[in-house]
Amino acid sequence: MNKTKFFFEAGQVAIVLSAVVLLTLIGCGRNGDAPSPGVQASSPAGTPAPSPGGPPAPSPAVAEAQPPPTVEAQSPPVVQAESAAFVAQDDYVYYPSYGIYYSSGRHQYASLEAGAWVSQPAPRGVSVDALRASPSVKMDFHDSPATHHAAIAQQYPKTWKPTRVN
């Protein structure tokens, strides 16, 4: 076998590469004259050292660690865009014969059952066809039927029929 002797061994190369990476990460080696950010060079007497491009200081410089600059974290600005969603008001049709309201916007039937208001996708106790064939009144309110039912039930009793106009 041919054994060739190299100048560096694999372990020495890894150490050198690790040192280069470490120096690159901590910022040393950029400019030998310039201190790292957050470190201010000054002479032992406490007077500031000359600028990096100026004449050398008469005595060796001592590095004094300065606190890092304070950075206030700012939250991103809040942007409020107008919604393109359309919110339809409830339009109710009341069927006095059954005491049922239909919301065309929600496609729900509302009725008073055992003292509680119930909203469901189909009318209870009657078919949709029978309900639509019965007399009906378009309501002019856009909130809950529960708010107006007492007055509506008096104005349109179960026996109510629309007046015919000839």
Number of C-alpha atoms within 10 A of each C-alpha: 3 4 5 6 7 7 7 9 9 9 8 11 11 12 11 11 11 12 12 13 12 12 13 12 10 10 13 14 14 12 10 9 11 15 16 17 11 12 14 16 23 18 17 13 10 11 9 13 22 15 12 13 8 8 9 13 13 9 11 12 18 14 15 13 12 11 8 9 8 6 6 6 6 6 6 6 6 6 6 6 6 6 6 6 6 6 7 10 13 19 17 26 17 24 22 23 16 19 17 21 26 27 21 14 12 15 14 16 20 24 22 15 10 7 7 9 12 14 19 13 12 14 19 16 8 11 11 11 8 8 18 10 10 12 16 21 16 12 17 10 13 12 12 14 22 13 10 12 17 10 9 17 14 10 11 19 14 14 9 15 14 9 6 5 4 3
